[in-house]
């Protein structure tokens, strides 16, 4: 039995909702600007199959309100990582990027923050990060400890240890002055880790202190500051390298097939592709490209530019959250041209390659010949069967992965056109088909094929414009088997034995056969 939401007190505020099953296990966690409106939308008709399956399992919903949508974004991300609900997007933390922890002891230590399988941090204290690869960061931790005089002993010794004699620690275990200075060292370190104080500014301040100590003949203090500055130079070099890495761009492409989103990312460093990742998740509830990016960058370094194949929802909020997390402005860009556009095309071709398993190679060749953005896995072909003014009909064949899909075939009785006007009939049939798909939020085909020449193609283009949809479209003229493309002045002519042409011919012939069959049925029953 589906949950009766009228029994719930749903706040009309921003926040997160936690959906649970009959055993109080968390099924799904989502965010909303208005919880009441969003949660109610789950319990209306026309949900996709996977969302319907989720709704059938929901027995209770818990709410956590927030002051604004940004807080809801962050809370949702943290809760998903903590509870890992089965219907949410789950990105496994690859543990390539480390976090640092300042313990909550009387004289705190600087440690590498370890995490459990559920993403929770072990041990008490304050967490900072993420930082780059663990091996290089361990050296940086050592430099930070020495620079800020942070102790490394697990327990305070009774006497000053070797670290004190090496000048790496001021021995708060023994000296009162060191105890008084220790909190200042920790505060300076936290300012650096938080990004409140730039390392360059801290170095400049130390240089002034060194000059002052030397001027006042405090040579021992000046020497200690100079050694600290030498250590900071090494740390600055590493931070500079990390900044260069962070300033590189990351590219994301997304395609949705059968209620599943497929995403591929490429990271470019100094003009060279250094890393590639691929992901997939079910389009359930609020699972979206935006949710994916929020989860992805909660455990991966954030670049200044995130280049995407389409604009994620809540783009401005996502940019604000990522910018606040890094300390620099993060931009999400959908390129219209140039090298970025070429990179996105490369990403999309890689996704197509990933999804092309089991597809007739001829379909991939259609993509190449027509220079389509994606593989035309679903092709819908239209034809008009016109035997007198009383028996004009439209027909549509459907090909999936290069093969007829009979369940997708459609027939149309012409309603608005009188007389022999193929152009107007094509316009009517195409308009009716895609207005309906749009109203039902149904999946659109990858390519539309029209039986005819330039005139029929232009009539269909006008119908698509009226319907408000943008789908790649071509026409195939019978006489010379010429392919007309809206963006090309001259038709494309393929060899007669070309496999791509044969698929298009088959789709055209099937639409014609289906239309003639429907026309004969109408004539038979009206005689």
N, C-alpha and C positions, 0 to 999 in steps of 0.2 A: 504494500500500500504506500502511495506517495505521500510525503509529509504535507500536512495541512499548514501552510505558512500563515494563515489567518490567526493561528494560535500563538504565533511568535510576536514579540514586541520588537520590531525592527526600527532602530533609530535612523532618522533621515539625515545622517551626518557622514562625514568622511571617516574611513577606518578600514578594518579588515574583517572578513567573515570566515569562520572555521566550520566546515561541514563535517559531520561525524556519522558513523554508521550505528547499527543497533547495539554494538559493543563499545561504543564511545571511542572507537579508533578514528583518527583524523583521516578523512578522504581527500580533502581539498582545502587550500587556503587561498583566498583572493582578496583584492583590494577594491575600493570603490570611492568615488567622490560623494556619492549618495548611496548608502548601504541599502536603504529601503527599495529604491528603484532598481538597483542592480540585482539584489537577491530575488525580488519578485519576477524578474525577467527569466529566471531559470525555469519557472513553473508555468510557462506559456507554451503553446504549440510551436511547431516549426524549428525546434532545436535539432542540431545534428545528432547522428546516431550515438556517438560516444558521450555527448553531454546528456542525452536521455538516459543512458546506462548509469551515469553518475547520479542523476536526480533520483532514480529508482532506489538507490542505496542510502540516500540521505534520511536520517531519522532525527537529527537535531542540528541546530546551527547556533554557534556562539559568536558574539560580536565584541570587537575591541575598537572603540572610537578614538580618533586622533584629531588634532587641531586643524590639520590641513592634509592635502593630497600627498605632499612630499613625505610627511611622516608615515603615511600609509604605505608608500612605496618601500621605505626603509624597513618598516616593521614586517611587511609581507616577506621581503627577502630574507630577513633574519629568521622568521618563523619557519619558512620553507626549509632552510638549511638545518634548522634544529630538528624538525619533525619528519621531514622527507615524505610528504603525503604521496600516495601512489598516482594521483591524477595531476599533480603539478609537474612543471618542468624541473627535472633533476640534472644538474651538471656536477659531475664528480670533480672534486678539487684535486688537481693534479700534483699538489704539494710542491710545485716548482718555485713558489714564492713564499718567503718566510715572514713571520710576524715576530716582533720583539716584545718582551715582557719586563716591566720594572716591578719587582716584587714589593709586597706591602710589609716588609720587615722593618725593624727599627732603623737599620742602615741598609736601604734597599740595594738589590743587585740587578744587573742587566742580564737577561737570559733570552734564549730562543724560546718562543712560545710554542708549545706542543699542543696538538689538537686530537680529539677523539674522532672516531668514525662518523659521528653525527655532527661534527664541526665545532663542538664546544671546546673552549680552551682549558687546558689543565692548569691547576695552580691558581693562586690568588694574584692580585696586582693589576696593573694597568697595561693594556695591550696597544701596540703601535704597528702599523704596516698596512698592506703588504709591501715587502721589499723584494729585490730581485734574488736570483739563484742563491740557494743556501750556502754553497761552498764559498763564494766570494763574500757573502754577508758575514760568515764566521770571522773572517779576517777583519772586516769592518767593526764587528762587535768587540774584537780585541783592541782595536785602535780606539774605539769609543770608551771602553773601560779605562784604558791608560790615559786618554786625554782628559777625562772627567774624574779621574782618581776613584773609580768605582771598585769596591772590593770584590774578590772572586771566591773567598773562602765560604764554605757551606755553613760553618759555625764560627762565631767570633773567637779568635785565639786569645790566650791569656797574655801573650807577648806579641810585639810587632813581628810579622813574618817576613819572608824573603821579598815579597812584593813591595814592602815598605822600603827595604834597603835598595831595591832596584829603581825606586822612584815612581812606581806605578800606583801606589796607594799611600795615603797619609796616616794610616793606622788609627781609625776611629775607635778601635778596640782598646787603645792605650792612651791616646792624647786627647785632652779636652778641646784644644783648638781645632783638631781634626774633626771632632764630633760636631762642633759648631759650623764648620765649613761644609760638612758633608751634604746637608740639605740644600745648600746653594749649588753644589756640583750637580745634584740630582735635578734641581729646577732648571739649570742651564741645559742639561742633557735632554730633558723633556721638551724644552722650547725648540731644540733642534729636531727632535723626532716628530713633534706636532707640526713643524713648519712655521711656528710663530716667529722664529729667529733664523735667518739664513746663515749658513756656515760662513759665508764670506764676511757678514757683519760681525759674527763672533770672533773670527780671526782678526779683523781690524781692531776690535776692542782689546784683544789680548796683546796685539802689537803696541798699542798705546800704553797698556799696563807694563809691558816689558821695558819700554823707553823710560817710563816714570820710575820704575824700580832701579834701572841702571843709573839714571840721573841722581837718585837719592842714595847711591852707593850700596843698594841691596842686590849685590851681584848673584848671590845664591838664588834669590827669587827670580831674577832676570834669566838665569840659566834654566831654571825649571820651566818658565814660560816659553823660552826658546825651544826646548825639547818638545813641549806640547804643540807648538806651532809646526814643528817638523812632522809630528804625527798627523796633524790636521791636514798637512799638504798631501799626504798619502790618501787620507780619507776624501779630500776634495777631488782628487783625481778620479777615485772610484765613483763619487757622486756625479761627476761630470759625465762619465761613461754611461751611467744609469739614466741620466737626463737625456742624453742623445738617444738611448734606446726607447725611452718613454715618449720622445717627440715624434717617433715614427708613426706611420699610419697603419690602421688595421682595417681590412676590407671584409664586408659580410654580404653574402647573397642568400636569399630565402625563396623557396618555392613550396607551394602547398599542393599535395596530392592526396586524394581520398582521406581528407580530414587529418592528415599528418603533415607537419612542417619539416622541411629539410633545409638545414643551414650549413654553409661552409664558410670558413674564415681563412684569410691569408694575411700574415703579418709581414710587412716589408721593412727591411733595415738597410739603410744606405743604398736604396734602389734594388736590393736583392731580396727575393722571397725567402724568409728564414724559417717560417713555421706554417703549418696547415692543420686545421682541425675541422671535424665535421660532427654535426649533431642532428638529432631529430626528436620531435615531441608531438603528442596528440593535441589537436585543437579542441581542448575541453575548457569550458568556463572562460576565464580571463587569460588563459595561456595565449601569449602573443609574442611577436617579435620584440616588443618593448620589455615584456617580462623576462624574456631570454637574455637581453642585453644587461638588464639589471642584475640577474643572477650571475652571468658570466663575469662581469667586472667586479663582483664582490670578492673574487678570489684570483683575479688576473690583473696585471699592470694596465693602467689606463693611459692610452695615447692622447695626444692633443686633438687628433682628427680621427673620427670613426666614420668610415666611408661605407655607405650601405646601398643596396639595390632598390630599396623603397623606404619611405619615411616611417619610422616607428610611431605608434600612438604616444601621446603625452611626451613628445620630443623635448619640449622646453623644460619640463620638470625633470626628465632624465638627464639632460645636459647640466642642469643646476645641481643635482645630486652628485654627479660624477665630478663636476668642477669643484664642489665643496670638499669632496673626498681627496682630491689631488693637490689643491692649492693653486691650480692654473685653469684657464678657460678651456673647456672641452667642447668641441664642435661635432655635431652629427650631420654629415653631408651626403646628399644624393647627387652625384655628379651628372651634368648634362653633356659633358664633352671632355676632351683632353685625355691625359694619361690616366687619371682616376677612372674615367668611364671605360677605358680599355681594360683596366684591372678588374672592374666589376664584371665586364663581359667575360673575362677569363674565369672568374669565380663561377659565373652562371653556367659557362660551358662545362666546368668541372662537375657542377651539380647535375647537369643534364647527363654527363657521362655516368655518374653514379646511379641515376634513375633509368638509364637506357638498357639495363640488363633485361633480356627477353623481348626487346623490341625489334621488329623487322629493320635491318640496316637501311632499307629503302626509305623509311620514315626519317632516319637521321640525315639521309642524303637530301630529303625535301627541305629540312631545316637549312642545310648548307647552301643549296641552290637558291632558295628564296631569302637567305640571310635573315632568318627568323631569330628572335631572342631566345626561344626555347624550342625543344623538340615537340612537333605537333602530334602528340600522342592521341589526341581526340580530334578528328576531322569531321565536320558536318557539311554535307554537300546538298545544294538545292537545285531543283529542276521544276519547270512548268510543263504540264501535260495539257495541251490546249486543242481539244477536238470540238470545235464549234463553241459558240458563246455560252451554251448551256452546260458544257462539260469541262470547264477549265478548273484544274486542280493544281495544287503545289505538293511537292514531295521532298522528303529529306532523308538521305542515308547517313549512317553514322559509322565511322571506322575508328577502332581503338587499337593502337599499336600496329597499324597497317592491315588490320583484318576487320571484316564486317561485324558490327554489333547489332544484330537484328532488333534487340529490345530497345535500341535507341532510335530506330526509324520513326518518322512522323509523317502524317499526311494532312493536307490543308484544303478545305473547300474555299474557293475564292469568294469573298463576300462584298468587296467594295469596288471591284473593277468590272465594267461592262464592255463587251467587245474584245477584239484581239489586241491586247496591249501587254506583251510579255514583260516590258520594263516595269510597268505599274504593278503587275502581279508579283514579280520578284520582290519589289519594294514592300508590298503588303505582307507577304509570307515571312520575309526576313524580319520585318518590324514586329509582327505578332510573336514570332519565336523568341526574340531576345528581350522584348518588353516583359514577356511572361517569366523568363529565366531571372531577369533582374528583380521583378516584383517578389518572386519566390526565394530570392537569394540563393539560387541554384548555381552549380558550378558551370562556368562557360567553357566552350571548346577552345582548343589551342589554335585552330585554323578553320576558316570558312571557305568553302569552295563553291563557286557559282558556275552552273552550266551556261556558257555563252561567252560573248566577247566584251569589249570595252563598255558598251551601252548597258549590258546587264550588270557589270561590275559597278558602274557608277550609280545605278538604281539601288543596288544593295548597300553601297556606301552611304547613300542618303538615308536609308532605313536605319542603319546602325547609329548614325548621328542623331536621328530622332529618338531612338531608344536610349541614347546616352551611354552606349557601351563602346569600348575600344578593343576589337579583336582583329588579329591579322586576317586579311581576306584577299583572295585571288579569284580569277575566273579561268575556265578552260574552254577554248573555242573548238568545236568539233572538226571544222574543215581541215585545218592544218595542225591541230593539237597545240595551239599557241597558248602560253600562260600569260595572262595579263595581271600586272602588279600595279597597285595605286601609285607607287612612287617611281615607276619606270615609264618612260615615254614609249619605248619599244617593247614588244612582247618577248618573253623568254621562250626559246625553241630548244627542246631537248631531243636527243636522238630517240628514234622510235623504240629501240630496245632498252632504253634507260629504265632502271627499276623504280626510280622515284616517279617518273611519268606513268608507269603502269599502275602504281597505287592510286594516283589521282584519276586515271581513266576508269579504274575499277569502281571507285567511289562515285564517279559521275554516271557510269552505266547502271549502277545499283539504284541510284536516285531516279533515273529515267525508267527503269523496269518497274520500280515500286509505284511511280506515278501513273504509268500506263495501266497497271493492274487495278489501281484505285479508280481510274477513269472508266474502265470497262465495267467495273462493279456498279458505278453510278448509272451508266447507260442502261445496263441490264435491268435495274430496279425501276427506272423511270419510263421504260417502254411499255 
